[in-house]
Amino acid sequence: MSVGWITVILVLIALLNVASNITYLAAVTRDLFAFARDRGLPFSTWLGTIDRKRIIPVHAAMFSQVVACLLALIYIGSPLAFYAITSLGAVALLQCYSLSIGCLLWRRLTYPETLPPAKFSLGIWGIPINIAAVIYGFWAMFWACWPQTTPVTAGGFNWASPIFVLCLIIAGVYFVFKAKTEYVGPVTEVEGRKEHFR
Protein backbone atom coordinates (compact mmCIF):
# COMPACT_ATOMS: atom_id res chain seq x y z
CA MET A 1 0.00 0.00 0.00
CA SER A 2 1.36 3.42 -0.90
CA VAL A 3 2.07 6.22 1.55
CA GLY A 4 -0.77 8.26 0.03
CA TRP A 5 -3.38 5.59 0.71
CA ILE A 6 -2.07 5.02 4.22
CA THR A 7 -2.36 8.76 4.85
CA VAL A 8 -5.95 8.78 3.56
CA ILE A 9 -6.88 5.86 5.81
CA LEU A 10 -5.22 7.47 8.85
CA VAL A 11 -7.04 10.76 8.19
CA LEU A 12 -10.35 8.88 7.97
CA ILE A 13 -9.60 7.06 11.23
CA ALA A 14 -8.69 10.37 12.89
CA LEU A 15 -11.94 11.98 11.68
CA LEU A 16 -13.96 9.01 12.96
CA ASN A 17 -12.20 9.27 16.32
CA VAL A 18 -12.98 12.98 16.59
CA ALA A 19 -16.63 12.40 15.65
CA SER A 20 -17.03 9.51 18.08
CA ASN A 21 -15.30 11.42 20.87
CA ILE A 22 -17.86 14.20 20.54
CA THR A 23 -20.67 11.72 21.13
CA TYR A 24 -18.75 10.09 24.00
CA LEU A 25 -18.25 13.49 25.60
CA ALA A 26 -21.96 14.28 25.20
CA ALA A 27 -22.89 10.95 26.81
CA VAL A 28 -20.46 11.43 29.70
CA THR A 29 -21.73 14.97 30.23
CA ARG A 30 -25.31 13.78 30.30
CA ASP A 31 -24.54 10.98 32.78
CA LEU A 32 -22.50 13.33 34.96
CA PHE A 33 -25.28 15.91 34.96
CA ALA A 34 -27.97 13.32 35.78
CA PHE A 35 -25.97 11.91 38.67
CA ALA A 36 -25.18 15.41 39.96
CA ARG A 37 -28.83 16.44 39.61
CA ASP A 38 -29.74 13.58 41.96
CA ARG A 39 -27.02 14.79 44.38
CA GLY A 40 -24.91 11.66 43.97
CA LEU A 41 -21.57 13.41 43.39
CA PRO A 42 -19.30 15.87 45.16
CA PHE A 43 -19.98 19.45 43.97
CA SER A 44 -23.41 18.34 42.74
CA THR A 45 -24.87 21.84 42.87
CA TRP A 46 -22.20 23.16 40.51
CA LEU A 47 -22.14 20.12 38.20
CA GLY A 48 -25.93 19.90 38.06
CA THR A 49 -26.45 23.50 36.93
CA ILE A 50 -28.03 24.12 33.53
CA ASP A 51 -27.15 27.24 31.54
CA ARG A 52 -30.43 29.11 30.94
CA LYS A 53 -29.42 30.52 27.56
CA ARG A 54 -28.08 27.35 25.98
CA ILE A 55 -30.18 24.91 28.03
CA ILE A 56 -27.26 22.53 28.53
CA PRO A 57 -25.25 21.53 31.61
CA VAL A 58 -22.22 23.71 30.83
CA HIS A 59 -20.34 22.95 34.05
CA ALA A 60 -20.69 19.19 33.56
CA ALA A 61 -19.53 19.56 29.94
CA MET A 62 -16.50 21.67 30.92
CA PHE A 63 -15.60 19.28 33.72
CA SER A 64 -15.84 16.29 31.35
CA GLN A 65 -13.62 18.03 28.79
CA VAL A 66 -10.98 19.01 31.35
CA VAL A 67 -10.85 15.51 32.82
CA ALA A 68 -10.57 13.98 29.33
CA CYS A 69 -7.67 16.32 28.48
CA LEU A 70 -5.90 15.62 31.77
CA LEU A 71 -6.24 11.88 31.24
CA ALA A 72 -4.78 12.22 27.75
CA LEU A 73 -1.83 14.22 29.12
CA ILE A 74 -0.97 11.47 31.61
CA TYR A 75 0.55 9.44 28.77
CA ILE A 76 3.20 12.12 28.22
CA GLY A 77 4.37 11.84 31.81
CA SER A 78 3.99 8.11 32.37
CA PRO A 79 2.69 5.51 29.92
CA LEU A 80 2.47 3.06 32.85
CA ALA A 81 0.04 5.37 34.69
CA PHE A 82 -2.00 5.78 31.50
CA TYR A 83 -2.23 2.00 31.02
CA ALA A 84 -3.24 1.60 34.68
CA ILE A 85 -6.08 4.08 34.24
CA THR A 86 -7.31 2.53 30.98
CA SER A 87 -7.25 -0.97 32.48
CA LEU A 88 -9.08 0.43 35.51
CA GLY A 89 -11.75 1.67 33.10
CA ALA A 90 -12.17 -1.82 31.67
CA VAL A 91 -12.47 -3.40 35.13
CA ALA A 92 -14.91 -0.72 36.31
CA LEU A 93 -17.11 -1.12 33.21
CA LEU A 94 -17.21 -4.90 33.61
CA GLN A 95 -18.14 -4.51 37.28
CA CYS A 96 -20.83 -1.95 36.45
CA TYR A 97 -22.37 -4.09 33.71
CA SER A 98 -22.26 -7.25 35.82
CA LEU A 99 -23.84 -5.63 38.87
CA SER A 100 -26.57 -3.82 36.95
CA ILE A 101 -27.51 -6.93 34.95
CA GLY A 102 -27.29 -8.97 38.17
CA CYS A 103 -29.68 -6.61 39.97
CA LEU A 104 -32.13 -6.80 37.08
CA LEU A 105 -31.82 -10.59 37.05
CA TRP A 106 -32.44 -10.78 40.79
CA ARG A 107 -35.49 -8.57 40.43
CA ARG A 108 -36.79 -10.66 37.51
CA LEU A 109 -36.42 -13.85 39.55
CA THR A 110 -37.73 -12.63 42.91
CA TYR A 111 -40.16 -9.73 42.27
CA PRO A 112 -41.02 -9.69 38.55
CA GLU A 113 -44.22 -7.74 39.21
CA THR A 114 -42.18 -4.70 40.30
CA LEU A 115 -40.52 -4.31 36.89
CA PRO A 116 -42.15 -1.99 34.37
CA PRO A 117 -43.22 -3.54 31.07
CA ALA A 118 -40.32 -3.76 28.63
CA LYS A 119 -40.43 -2.24 25.16
CA PHE A 120 -38.10 -4.99 23.97
CA SER A 121 -38.05 -8.46 25.47
CA LEU A 122 -36.05 -11.59 24.78
CA GLY A 123 -38.93 -13.63 26.12
CA ILE A 124 -37.94 -17.03 27.45
CA TRP A 125 -34.28 -16.37 26.57
CA GLY A 126 -34.01 -13.23 28.73
CA ILE A 127 -33.09 -14.92 32.00
CA PRO A 128 -30.52 -17.37 30.53
CA ILE A 129 -28.87 -14.53 28.59
CA ASN A 130 -28.75 -12.37 31.73
CA ILE A 131 -27.22 -15.25 33.70
CA ALA A 132 -24.59 -15.78 30.99
CA ALA A 133 -23.85 -12.03 30.90
CA VAL A 134 -23.33 -11.84 34.67
CA ILE A 135 -21.09 -14.93 34.70
CA TYR A 136 -19.05 -13.69 31.75
CA GLY A 137 -18.78 -10.17 33.18
CA PHE A 138 -17.40 -11.33 36.53
CA TRP A 139 -15.15 -13.89 34.82
CA ALA A 140 -13.70 -11.22 32.50
CA MET A 141 -13.35 -8.78 35.41
CA PHE A 142 -11.42 -11.40 37.40
CA TRP A 143 -8.95 -11.99 34.56
CA ALA A 144 -8.67 -8.28 33.70
CA CYS A 145 -7.01 -7.73 37.08
CA TRP A 146 -4.09 -10.11 36.47
CA PRO A 147 -0.70 -9.04 35.09
CA GLN A 148 0.01 -10.03 31.50
CA THR A 149 3.59 -11.21 31.99
CA THR A 150 5.75 -13.01 34.52
CA PRO A 151 7.85 -12.31 36.47
CA VAL A 152 5.77 -9.45 37.78
CA THR A 153 7.60 -6.15 38.10
CA ALA A 154 6.36 -2.66 38.95
CA GLY A 155 6.31 -1.86 35.23
CA GLY A 156 4.46 -5.05 34.29
CA PHE A 157 2.08 -5.15 37.25
CA ASN A 158 -1.59 -4.62 36.48
CA TRP A 159 -2.48 -1.69 38.72
CA ALA A 160 -6.19 -1.90 37.88
CA SER A 161 -7.13 -4.04 40.89
CA PRO A 162 -5.51 -1.96 43.67
CA ILE A 163 -6.71 1.30 42.08
CA PHE A 164 -10.21 -0.17 41.68
CA VAL A 165 -10.27 -1.18 45.35
CA LEU A 166 -9.05 2.31 46.31
CA CYS A 167 -11.84 3.88 44.21
CA LEU A 168 -14.40 1.63 45.90
CA ILE A 169 -13.12 2.63 49.34
CA ILE A 170 -13.23 6.35 48.50
CA ALA A 171 -16.74 6.01 47.02
CA GLY A 172 -17.90 4.03 50.05
CA VAL A 173 -16.53 6.59 52.50
CA TYR A 174 -18.12 9.42 50.52
CA PHE A 175 -21.45 7.60 50.45
CA VAL A 176 -21.46 6.82 54.17
CA PHE A 177 -20.51 10.31 55.32
CA LYS A 178 -22.19 12.53 52.72
CA ALA A 179 -24.19 11.02 49.87
CA LYS A 180 -26.22 8.65 52.06
CA THR A 181 -28.22 11.56 53.42
CA GLU A 182 -28.33 13.59 50.19
CA TYR A 183 -28.55 11.17 47.27
CA VAL A 184 -32.05 10.43 46.05
CA GLY A 185 -31.84 8.00 43.17
CA PRO A 186 -34.03 8.33 40.11
CA VAL A 187 -35.67 4.96 40.78
CA THR A 188 -37.70 6.41 43.65
CA GLU A 189 -39.24 8.88 41.22
CA VAL A 190 -40.72 6.20 38.96
CA GLU A 191 -44.49 6.37 39.24
CA GLY A 192 -45.98 3.50 41.24
CA ARG A 193 -42.62 1.97 42.16
CA LYS A 194 -41.66 4.06 45.19
CA GLU A 195 -42.89 1.54 47.77
CA HIS A 196 -40.55 -1.16 46.44
CA PHE A 197 -37.34 0.76 47.03
CA ARG A 198 -37.41 1.76 50.68
Beta strands, then each sheet from edge to edge (+ up, - down):
end
